Amino acid sequence: MTSQTLVIAAVGALGIGAQWIAWRTGWPAIVLMLAAGFIAGPITGMIDPEAAFGELLDPMISVGVALILFEGGLSLDLRELRHSGKAVMRLATVGVLVGWALGTLAGFYIAGLVWPVAVLFGGILIVTGPTVVIPLLRQANIQTRPNSILKWEGIVNDPTGALCAVIAYEYFRFVQDNPGASLVDVVPPLIIAAVLAGLVGYAAARAIAYLFPRGAIPEYLKVPVLFTVVIAVFVFSNQIEHEAGLVAVTVMGITLANRDVSSMRSIHPFKENIAVLLVSGIFILLASSLSPQDISYLNPMQPVGQRFMLFLLALLFVVRPATVLISLLGTDVPWNERLFVAWIAPRGIVLVAISGLFALRLGDLGIEGGQLLIGLSFAVVVVTVIAHGFTIGIAAQLLGVKGTSRPGLLIVGSTPWTIALAKQMEAVKTPVMIVDQSWQRLGAARREGLPFYHGEILNEATEHNLDLAPFQVLVAASENEAYNALVCNEFAHEIGRDMVYQLGEVSDEEDRHSLPESIRGRALFEEGLGVSDVNTRQQQGWMFKKTKLSDEFDFEDAQEKLPDSATMLLLVRESGTLRFFTHAVRPVPRAGDTIITFAPPKVQAAEDTVRARPAPPKPQTT
């Protein structure tokens, strides 16, 4: 398949298809994309990127990597990073230097790479891949501090690893062009070029931050303008120094992330979609461009493959643990958490993308061994994802960093109804948090001893002060149904459209007075009760009841014990997972579930009405 349009279509289908399978199965997406690329490239020969794109392949990958690093920079909010403590700062400074040095030594002495390749690859190995780390942490339910350390290390070190690779490449390129140059001759020009590139990225970000809020760019052109500027900054900075554009776009992303630009909130979903497409496309292209010879280097039956296997083991058991333990000396992080962080370091797409880019660059410089980077980077990704992905739960359990909380419920709005719901959820051991901007309305929550957050949930400051990670579901139940819809629409992208619910009648597409379904949360209750409906029932004495299902007492039995007017709100699985009854979805109850019902007064819970059979009377003795 050499037609460019067919290759583009195949790459898109394979990449997004692998992402979808990963979502459905819970398998690591990066491993599935690697398998798809191998099958489409070296194994079947269906895709040959070099034959299809020729000289365009290099700039395509370069621009793709630049956009990925820009998107990564947009995730680096320094205000939130300050709340992560000293440990992340140490890993982002001391850890970078120690990891780079140890990775370089392992590459040279164990893997047998030549010095230029070993130094460059050692810098790239700093990255830990937030796109891989964050899903693993969420799935394993890790305690807050080690979770935060690993998350922010990945976010910070993604662009840092790219910058280290740029520095190493520029150094060896300068030496190649100027044989006999001393360190003094090489380093200052590199520093000057990096500073100039960073200033270009900073100036572009400040210009965007100035123009966007003032209406200089129409809303429909803001995304195209932003990405055009990113590419222009990348290309222009590369004229200052080769690959200095990567520094510029990274600085540009970080600057925009830390400026109060209201328009950026609406851009985030689009830029993340672009990042998914780029990640999938670049990964498939690089995997399919591997030759059989590149794969043969990883054959453990050959001497080169054996050295690579030893290198991977050294990376897992020596380089990463030593880097973390040295970096965290003198911090207040307990030793069990240090050991856990020292073990977990799965690599992701940025490692492969940057390795693929500089493998091409080293080849242009005539440095031997550069072609090994792509195959070796894929091996690092597969080994670390499998090793850490399948052991993170076991390691967390053994080291005592496993989170004890079940999936939580975030309730927006403090009302008598939400207070009653929160109390019932605590009764079934579900973590709950009530959020309201009114200190007076939160008075009832304080009196009941319920967890609460005083602040506006839509305020950007809340993102830095309220950790949303423990909460699986959001329920917006304030007195204002339009506000509830606004909250659900804002958090649908972060929590998931199917995990945001609100009080309010089911929308009617033909009713021009109702809110459209696309901008609101799922309607609570199968009847779609509104705020006034639950308030009226609350005043009449309605209350929440819980019913535990079992093999002997199933869903039909529970329904018979409840009055016809009672309405089921949700069920809680034994694992703590929450499933709500809505107008569109009716979860299937099973043994072990607990059903939460909103019922009229003087109706006992089903489990209270089921009485044990009376014991037979004792025989009388005379």
SEGU-829954 format. One line per field, with one value per residue (C-alpha): residue in one letter; chain; x, y, z. Coordinates in pm, whole numbers, plus 50000, padded with zeros to 5 digits. Layout:
resn = (A:...) .
chain = (A:...) .
u = (X:...) .
v = (Y:...) .
w = (Z:...) .
This chain:
resn = (M:T:S:Q:T:L:V:I:A:A:V:G:A:L:G:I:G:A:Q:W:I:A:W:R:T:G:W:P:A:I:V:L:M:L:A:A:G:F:I:A:G:P:I:T:G:M:I:D:P:E:A:A:F:G:E:L:L:D:P:M:I:S:V:G:V:A:L:I:L:F:E:G:G:L:S:L:D:L:R:E:L:R:H:S:G:K:A:V:M:R:L:A:T:V:G:V:L:V:G:W:A:L:G:T:L:A:G:F:Y:I:A:G:L:V:W:P:V:A:V:L:F:G:G:I:L:I:V:T:G:P:T:V:V:I:P:L:L:R:Q:A:N:I:Q:T:R:P:N:S:I:L:K:W:E:G:I:V:N:D:P:T:G:A:L:C:A:V:I:A:Y:E:Y:F:R:F:V:Q:D:N:P:G:A:S:L:V:D:V:V:P:P:L:I:I:A:A:V:L:A:G:L:V:G:Y:A:A:A:R:A:I:A:Y:L:F:P:R:G:A:I:P:E:Y:L:K:V:P:V:L:F:T:V:V:I:A:V:F:V:F:S:N:Q:I:E:H:E:A:G:L:V:A:V:T:V:M:G:I:T:L:A:N:R:D:V:S:S:M:R:S:I:H:P:F:K:E:N:I:A:V:L:L:V:S:G:I:F:I:L:L:A:S:S:L:S:P:Q:D:I:S:Y:L:N:P:M:Q:P:V:G:Q:R:F:M:L:F:L:L:A:L:L:F:V:V:R:P:A:T:V:L:I:S:L:L:G:T:D:V:P:W:N:E:R:L:F:V:A:W:I:A:P:R:G:I:V:L:V:A:I:S:G:L:F:A:L:R:L:G:D:L:G:I:E:G:G:Q:L:L:I:G:L:S:F:A:V:V:V:V:T:V:I:A:H:G:F:T:I:G:I:A:A:Q:L:L:G:V:K:G:T:S:R:P:G:L:L:I:V:G:S:T:P:W:T:I:A:L:A:K:Q:M:E:A:V:K:T:P:V:M:I:V:D:Q:S:W:Q:R:L:G:A:A:R:R:E:G:L:P:F:Y:H:G:E:I:L:N:E:A:T:E:H:N:L:D:L:A:P:F:Q:V:L:V:A:A:S:E:N:E:A:Y:N:A:L:V:C:N:E:F:A:H:E:I:G:R:D:M:V:Y:Q:L:G:E:V:S:D:E:E:D:R:H:S:L:P:E:S:I:R:G:R:A:L:F:E:E:G:L:G:V:S:D:V:N:T:R:Q:Q:Q:G:W:M:F:K:K:T:K:L:S:D:E:F:D:F:E:D:A:Q:E:K:L:P:D:S:A:T:M:L:L:L:V:R:E:S:G:T:L:R:F:F:T:H:A:V:R:P:V:P:R:A:G:D:T:I:I:T:F:A:P:P:K:V:Q:A:A:E:D:T:V:R:A:R:P:A:P:P:K:P:Q:T:T) .
chain = (A:A:A:A:A:A:A:A:A:A:A:A:A:A:A:A:A:A:A:A:A:A:A:A:A:A:A:A:A:A:A:A:A:A:A:A:A:A:A:A:A:A:A:A:A:A:A:A:A:A:A:A:A:A:A:A:A:A:A:A:A:A:A:A:A:A:A:A:A:A:A:A:A:A:A:A:A:A:A:A:A:A:A:A:A:A:A:A:A:A:A:A:A:A:A:A:A:A:A:A:A:A:A:A:A:A:A:A:A:A:A:A:A:A:A:A:A:A:A:A:A:A:A:A:A:A:A:A:A:A:A:A:A:A:A:A:A:A:A:A:A:A:A:A:A:A:A:A:A:A:A:A:A:A:A:A:A:A:A:A:A:A:A:A:A:A:A:A:A:A:A:A:A:A:A:A:A:A:A:A:A:A:A:A:A:A:A:A:A:A:A:A:A:A:A:A:A:A:A:A:A:A:A:A:A:A:A:A:A:A:A:A:A:A:A:A:A:A:A:A:A:A:A:A:A:A:A:A:A:A:A:A:A:A:A:A:A:A:A:A:A:A:A:A:A:A:A:A:A:A:A:A:A:A:A:A:A:A:A:A:A:A:A:A:A:A:A:A:A:A:A:A:A:A:A:A:A:A:A:A:A:A:A:A:A:A:A:A:A:A:A:A:A:A:A:A:A:A:A:A:A:A:A:A:A:A:A:A:A:A:A:A:A:A:A:A:A:A:A:A:A:A:A:A:A:A:A:A:A:A:A:A:A:A:A:A:A:A:A:A:A:A:A:A:A:A:A:A:A:A:A:A:A:A:A:A:A:A:A:A:A:A:A:A:A:A:A:A:A:A:A:A:A:A:A:A:A:A:A:A:A:A:A:A:A:A:A:A:A:A:A:A:A:A:A:A:A:A:A:A:A:A:A:A:A:A:A:A:A:A:A:A:A:A:A:A:A:A:A:A:A:A:A:A:A:A:A:A:A:A:A:A:A:A:A:A:A:A:A:A:A:A:A:A:A:A:A:A:A:A:A:A:A:A:A:A:A:A:A:A:A:A:A:A:A:A:A:A:A:A:A:A:A:A:A:A:A:A:A:A:A:A:A:A:A:A:A:A:A:A:A:A:A:A:A:A:A:A:A:A:A:A:A:A:A:A:A:A:A:A:A:A:A:A:A:A:A:A:A:A:A:A:A:A:A:A:A:A:A:A:A:A:A:A:A:A:A:A:A:A:A:A:A:A:A:A:A:A:A:A:A:A:A:A:A:A:A:A:A:A:A:A:A:A:A:A:A:A:A:A:A:A:A:A:A:A:A:A:A:A:A:A:A:A:A:A:A:A:A:A:A:A:A:A:A:A:A:A:A:A:A:A:A:A:A:A:A:A:A:A:A:A:A:A:A:A:A:A:A:A:A:A) .
u = (50000:50195:49920:49950:49576:49540:49832:49687:49350:49509:49724:49422:49207:49478:49568:49217:49102:49376:49276:48912:49000:49214:48916:48685:48926:49140:49459:49742:49671:50038:50096:49798:49921:50266:50117:49906:50210:50421:50152:50090:50460:50738:50512:50268:50426:50083:50221:50558:50580:50909:50781:50453:50580:50947:51111:50785:50807:51075:50891:50562:50710:50890:50571:50378:50633:50627:50247:50262:50518:50310:50006:50218:50333:49969:49921:50203:50026:50295:50033:49908:50263:50347:50090:50266:50549:50924:50946:50838:51080:51365:51272:51248:51596:51822:51637:51685:52063:52102:51870:52042:52384:52284:52085:52384:52624:52383:52343:52716:52851:52558:52367:52688:52565:52823:52866:52657:52365:52397:52400:52103:51901:51988:51826:51516:51478:51396:51037:50787:50478:50174:49940:50046:50110:49783:49549:49760:49737:49363:49310:49527:49374:49699:49720:49723:50094:50260:49984:50058:50436:50416:50156:50348:50684:50544:50394:50710:50963:50795:50915:51231:51339:51281:51496:51775:51765:51783:52085:52266:52189:52298:52622:52719:52605:52826:53122:53060:53063:53359:53610:53839:53601:53629:53345:53371:53322:53014:52811:52764:52615:52376:52266:52216:52015:51797:51733:51645:51410:51248:51200:51034:50792:50729:50662:50420:50233:50208:50075:49809:49720:49681:49484:49241:49054:49027:48833:49114:49060:48704:48603:48584:48942:49109:49199:49331:49527:49676:49801:49926:50125:50267:50392:50526:50713:50857:50978:51113:51303:51459:51620:51802:51935:51843:51558:51549:51186:51107:51227:51018:50686:50736:50794:50495:50267:50390:50345:49987:49908:50008:49832:49467:49339:48967:48958:49203:48937:48731:49044:49152:48911:49016:49389:49353:49172:49454:49705:49526:49532:49899:50002:49818:49944:50310:50318:50173:50407:50718:50617:50540:50867:51075:51271:51326:51687:51572:51360:51640:51852:51610:51648:51782:51951:52196:52476:52333:51988:52132:52303:51976:51793:52051:52008:51632:51683:51932:51678:51412:51616:51911:51868:51514:51540:51878:51749:51445:51617:51903:51665:51438:51715:51635:51263:50973:50846:50821:51043:50754:50635:50990:51025:50691:50780:51121:50954:50683:50808:50626:50734:50495:50455:50685:50981:50910:50830:51144:51359:51219:51285:51646:51719:51661:51876:52167:52155:52190:52499:52651:52663:52650:52390:52125:51895:51891:51700:51356:51368:51521:51265:50982:51140:51166:50799:50674:50889:50812:50439:50405:50635:50484:50130:50089:50268:50148:49863:50083:50358:50106:49961:50301:50432:50113:50031:49704:49418:49151:48868:48603:48498:48356:48056:48098:47776:47742:47491:47412:47038:46834:46802:47176:47256:47024:47181:47534:47446:47303:47611:47837:47623:47718:48087:48102:48330:48131:48207:47956:48062:47889:47996:47769:47908:47554:47415:47707:47601:47389:47680:47909:47658:47622:48000:47998:48305:48258:48441:48359:48409:48272:48316:48352:48630:48973:49115:48906:49109:49418:49260:49013:49147:48890:49077:48885:48546:48397:48062:47938:47581:47476:47173:47166:46843:46919:46873:47053:47353:47342:47359:47653:47844:47777:47880:48203:48306:48176:48509:48712:48489:48301:47968:47809:47930:47777:47416:47178:46832:46597:46328:46426:46485:46251:46418:46096:46050:46237:46211:46413:46788:46923:47053:47398:47483:47338:47404:47209:46872:46855:46573:46389:46114:46365:46262:46344:46463:46111:45996:46254:46216:45841:45890:46159:45917:45657:45897:46041:46376:46646:46637:46896:46822:47087:47036:47144:47087:46788:46654:46675:46564:46207:46172:46302:46052:45763:45861:45869:45559:45462:45546:45906:46169:46512:46806:47116:47278:47616:47814:48016:48330:48187:48105:47800:47530:47237:46883:46804:46549:46798:46981:46854:47145:47100:47100:47273:47342:47564:47440:47287:46995:46939:46571:46390:46072:45772:45760:45662:45800:46080:46369:46321:46592:46418:46088:46234:46214:46371:46132:46048:46226:46012:45890:46104:45955:45790:45937:45735) .
v = (50000:50302:50552:50839:50871:50498:50503:50804:50631:50306:50484:50668:50356:50149:50419:50519:50157:50056:50342:50230:49866:49986:50182:49882:49624:49827:49708:49961:50157:50200:49823:49777:50055:49898:49561:49723:49904:49587:49389:49663:49729:49473:49166:49218:49510:49671:50013:50149:50510:50588:50464:50650:50986:50991:51317:51438:51178:51371:51708:51531:51365:51687:51896:51620:51602:51982:51986:51702:51893:52210:52019:51877:52227:52338:52073:52212:52454:52573:52695:52341:52205:52415:52217:51888:51949:51932:51580:51673:51966:51735:51479:51756:51891:51645:51352:51481:51510:51177:50992:51136:51036:50684:50626:50736:50505:50211:50280:50294:50019:49773:49832:49904:50231:50479:50786:51033:50789:50689:51051:51147:50839:50889:51232:51098:50825:51094:51105:50881:50937:51094:50939:50599:50684:50863:50580:50327:50535:50580:50209:50103:50354:50488:50718:51093:51177:50906:50955:51328:51273:51029:51232:51558:51396:51264:51599:51795:51550:51505:51843:51821:51497:51656:51955:51725:51545:51877:51985:51656:51659:52019:51952:51659:51837:52136:51908:51726:52054:52195:51917:51994:52245:52265:52258:52635:52673:52452:52526:52907:52909:52631:52824:53141:52954:52787:53121:53291:53007:53022:53399:53345:53096:53323:53626:53428:53306:53658:53782:53509:53586:53955:53917:53636:53799:54134:54001:54054:53698:53572:53269:53033:53122:53092:52723:52749:53063:52900:52592:52796:53012:52701:52563:52905:52940:52592:52659:53006:52888:52606:52874:52997:52650:52300:52158:52473:52489:52211:52442:52730:52540:52386:52729:52863:52592:52638:53017:52987:52732:52983:53287:53360:53328:53254:53133:52852:52662:52612:52517:52240:51971:52037:52037:51710:51558:51675:51523:51185:51189:51287:51034:50755:50854:50901:50580:50375:50541:50474:50116:50034:50191:49938:49700:49331:49420:49672:49404:49147:49367:49278:48904:48764:48481:48729:48907:49251:49143:49004:49336:49518:49283:49353:49724:49699:49513:49777:50045:49877:49771:50012:50337:50425:50320:50493:50811:50837:50737:50982:51263:51219:51213:51468:51496:51404:51132:50802:50517:50298:50575:50636:50268:50272:50581:50425:50124:50291:50462:50342:50519:50645:50800:51099:50865:50691:51011:51195:50885:50847:51212:51211:50871:51041:51338:51122:50935:51265:51343:51008:50888:50510:50342:50612:50368:50154:50422:50344:49972:50024:50291:50055:49785:50025:50120:49761:49633:49922:49928:49554:49538:49837:49800:49444:49497:49840:49694:49431:49684:49929:49656:49534:49885:50009:50288:50142:50387:50276:50486:50364:50567:50894:51116:51493:51685:52045:52243:52226:52171:51956:51699:51681:51667:51367:51204:51262:51107:50801:50765:50780:50506:50279:50381:50594:50900:51217:51588:51875:52188:52525:52887:52989:52944:52979:52699:52479:52521:52205:52005:52135:52046:51693:51652:51596:51676:52005:52254:52624:52781:52819:52488:52672:52899:52811:52832:52529:52320:52391:52343:52058:51717:51561:51232:51043:51124:50898:51074:51434:51527:51891:51951:52321:52521:52649:52393:52607:52632:52255:52213:52454:52258:51926:52062:52200:51875:51629:51633:51564:51314:51174:51267:50951:51033:51380:51399:51675:51736:51858:51733:51530:51771:51776:51851:52004:52232:52556:52644:52344:52301:52075:51734:51807:52075:51923:51624:51301:51352:51186:50936:50757:51020:51303:51480:51849:52063:52165:51801:51672:51977:51920:51554:51643:51876:51597:51376:51165:51011:50791:50418:50153:49795:49523:49257:48896:48560:48504:48862:48978:49289:49173:49106:49456:49613:49432:49574:49932:50147:50231:50598:50527:50596:50436:50674:50456:50129:50078:49775:49575:49735:50081:50164:50391:50332:50574:50512:50768:50816:50668:50399:50141:49947:49575:49498:49185:49012:49219:49555:49816:50013:50371:50468:50798:50690:50850:50862:50576:50322:50116:50001:49665:49506:49623:49467:49125:48946:48619:48337:48303:48027:47729:47738:47559:47237:47272:47071:46950) .
w = (50000:49873:49792:50041:50094:50163:50406:50590:50617:50735:50993:51128:51143:51314:51565:51669:51651:51895:52126:52117:52191:52482:52618:52589:52733:52974:52801:52753:52435:52359:52343:52111:51881:51877:51780:51508:51367:51370:51190:50933:50873:50924:50935:50645:50460:50423:50525:50420:50541:50367:50032:50071:50198:50108:50216:50370:50649:50839:50853:50928:51235:51336:51328:51504:51787:51816:51856:52110:52318:52293:52420:52700:52793:52815:53086:53301:53533:53773:54020:54071:54067:54373:54572:54490:54736:54734:54594:54242:54235:54335:54069:53809:53894:54071:53920:53566:53607:53789:53551:53245:53374:53478:53158:52951:53137:53101:52730:52668:52894:52886:52559:52368:52213:52092:52315:52110:52088:52454:52573:52359:52454:52821:52803:52632:52898:53154:53030:53210:52998:53174:52914:53051:53417:53496:53378:53573:53891:53851:53793:54089:54335:54480:54783:54721:54772:54559:54304:54282:54266:53976:53790:53805:53742:53416:53315:53396:53258:52920:52789:53000:52832:52492:52590:52708:52374:52190:52396:52334:51961:51916:52102:51882:51566:51653:51726:51397:51206:51402:51473:51763:51922:52299:52549:52587:52212:52208:52522:52508:52154:52257:52565:52363:52098:52362:52536:52206:52111:52454:52416:52078:52231:52530:52309:52091:52401:52542:52207:52205:52568:52478:52153:52237:52531:52350:52053:51804:51678:51615:51817:51518:51416:51757:51730:51370:51460:51769:51588:51294:51536:51705:51373:51271:51602:51558:51204:51281:51591:51392:51179:51490:51569:51455:51670:51885:51778:52027:52305:52170:52145:52489:52645:52453:52592:52951:52926:52800:53071:53338:53189:53268:52913:52924:52563:52641:52835:52520:52324:52564:52432:52073:52146:52336:52037:51813:52056:52042:51661:51651:51914:51735:51391:51485:51685:51398:51146:51355:51441:51077:50960:51156:50939:51015:51095:51359:51524:51502:51729:52009:51957:52289:52096:51943:52135:52055:52171:52494:52568:52503:52741:53011:52943:52993:53322:53436:53347:53560:53861:53876:53682:53789:54157:54202:54036:54264:54587:54533:54434:54737:54998:55266:55179:55407:55172:55366:55251:55141:54907:54782:54692:54514:54310:54238:54079:53868:53550:53236:52918:52654:52314:52372:52420:52090:51901:52011:51956:51605:51527:51647:51494:51159:51264:51381:51054:50869:51079:50989:51352:51364:51583:51548:51371:51686:51877:51730:51800:52144:52236:52142:52358:52652:52614:52595:52883:53118:53042:53096:53400:53577:53449:53575:53907:54019:54224:54387:54462:54610:54832:54955:55023:55187:54943:54821:54849:55091:54953:54711:54405:54535:54462:54413:54488:54369:54573:54945:54994:55233:54956:54884:55257:55293:54986:55119:55456:55283:55062:55367:55520:55229:55265:54950:54982:54925:54895:54890:54700:54734:54710:54999:55350:55486:55270:55376:55739:55731:55587:55861:56132:55994:55979:55603:55389:55204:54986:55012:54672:54322:54140:53807:53933:53797:54150:54241:53997:54206:54550:54503:54400:54167:54130:54406:54253:53990:53954:53973:54069:54017:54238:54321:54318:53967:53690:53431:53663:53710:53333:53312:53577:53404:53066:53215:53384:53125:52943:53257:53437:53140:52982:53122:53474:53522:53642:53736:53871:53605:53373:53069:52783:52487:52155:52022:52324:52262:52632:52754:52765:52489:52590:52448:52706:53021:53243:53254:53426:53768:53828:53551:53576:53539:53861:53884:54174:54274:54261:54507:54730:54754:54836:55088:55267:55269:55458:55179:55261:55117:55185:55109:55008:55000:54735:54773:54610:54839:54816:54454:54269:54220:54592:54667:54426:54594:54934:54807:54748:54394:54445:54552:54287:54258:54232:54201:54292:54455:54341:54591:54445:54519:54156:54126:53864:53841:53719:53450:53177:52929:53129:53375:53532:53584:53959:54084:54413:54640:54508:54734:54587:54704:54680:54739:54916:55091:55474:55701:55457:55598:55386:55226:55430:55749:55648:55583:55912:56003:56061:56428:56606:56699:57059:57308:57441:57782:58061:58348) .
